[in-house]
Amino acid sequence: MFLLVLTALTPLFIYLFLRIIWDLIKYGNMAAVFGLGLNFVLFVEALIFIYLGYFLVKVLLKK
């Protein structure tokens, strides 16, 4: 289960890590607002969790 959650959260972690690096390079500090990109990544994360949840329920109810 841990690997499924980690797989689902990986795009969010990658975005946040790269955004921190970009802000440090371009602005010299952390920007307070992550912008529209974070909203897109959170939307993708929600879709991934819905997808994983659907198959988890499907497998658990198959017994």
N, C-alpha and C positions, 0 to 999 in steps of 0.2 A: 504494500500500500504506500509505503514511503516513496518508493521509486515512481509510482504513478503521480503522486502529488508533486514530487520534484520535477518530473517531466512536464507537468502542467504549468508549473511556476517558472520554468527556465526562461521563456521569452521575456517575462517581466524582469527577472534578475539581469539578463543580458542588456535590456534597454536601460535599466537604471545604472548599471555599471558603465556602459558606453556614454550615457548622458553626463554622468559625473566627470568622466575623463574629458569629454568635449567642452563642458563648461569651464573646467580648470585650464584647458589649453586656450580656449578662445577668450574667456572673460577674466581668467585669473582667480576666480572664486566660484562658489556654487550659486547657480541661479535659483531664486526662490520658487519659480514656477517651472514645472517640467513641460508644460504646454500640451498641445493637441496629441502629440505622440503617446503620452501616457494614457490618455483616454482611449486611444486605439488599442494599445496593448492590453488595457484592462478589459476592453470589449472582447478581444481575442481570448483572454484568459477565461472569461465567463463562458464563451462558447466551448472551450476545451473542457471546463468543469461540467457543463451540461452533457457533453458527449461522454465523458468518463462516467458520470453519474448514471446515465441511461444504461450503459453496458454493465455497470456494477449491479444495478437493480435487476437487470435481465439475468445475470448469472446467479444472483442470490435467490431469485424466484424460480429458477429452473429446477431446483431440487424437487 
